Amino acid sequence: MVQGQKHAVDAIQSSLAKRQVHHAWLFHGPDGVGKELAAMGFAQALVCTEAPSVGCGKCAACTRVANRNHPDVTWVMPEAEQVERGISGRSDFTATPSRDIRIDQVRKLQERLAFRALEAPHKVALFITAHAMNQPAQNALLKTLEEPPRDTILILVSSAPDKLLPTIRSRCSKAAFGPLPLEFIAQKVKAAAKKKDAVDDVLAHQIAAMASGSLARALALDPSALARRKEIIESFEKLVPDDAGAWIALAEVLGEDRPTAEASLDVLQVWFRDVALAQVGSEALINLDLKDLAAEASTRVSPAGIQRRAGLLDEAKNAISQRNGAARLQLERMFVEMFTA
Ligand SMILES: [Zn+2]
């Protein structure tokens, strides 16, 4: 079901094979290493009609799990994440979509779990980003963990399990997902890039190393932009508010043509994310080799400032891709707005 995670997968499969599935699981490990995929596979195994306890991945039940519309499988995640993933629209929420999983979401789930399963032998709840549960939500969930409703299986997926109450953690069976092997990621990167530019071994390994064990992170990196990644970021961080000449010069270099501009914006987008992570003391940076610069940059701009920059970057990206607008001008405008507000 998930490659490169033998240890975790063995633990899950042996519990399924014995048909003694514990009622609560914690899938923990770094981001982008297959936890969520494994959780979905687990849910499929629990509701599959063709290969019970294994999961065929193809039957109607398995397909509905993958499409998030199986009536006995509930996904719980922060509203903001639902919006980011395109599951919900911003307009589905009256207030700003929350980054927390809140108590009303847990209560709603508990109401559902009070009823019998509709089709499958089990009711399954998948908590994606389980550590996003705030304290009241965690306390509410604790009751369900202590007195689980019949035939209910809860799967908590988390890259930060220490943010969960010890009493929650102790009631869960655990499946530990490690960083994926460098070689495994390098091979996947090469395979994914086959159609586009040829990615040689050196570049594939460089990408794999930057991704520090996360396949998702590795695949998000654009190999062709990587060569100039450092240069782009360092040039950007040298820009200062009262040197318009430098913004214009950089816009000229990065905006020489559309592909260059788009790749440069991709690099900067990841970089802003890194700076935001550095601001909250996270070590999960993609530009790991620029950790010190990220830390330094994070002191020069406020969290709101980073959000604003990310928004301006999105606008420039859209303008360049949709309107075929002059890339250089869009970049120039972006820098002006970033540094004159
Ligand atoms: Zn199936």
Residues whose N, C-alpha, C, O or C-beta is under 5 A from the ligand:
A	BS01	ZN	C48 T49 E50 A51 G55 C56 G57 K58 C59 C62
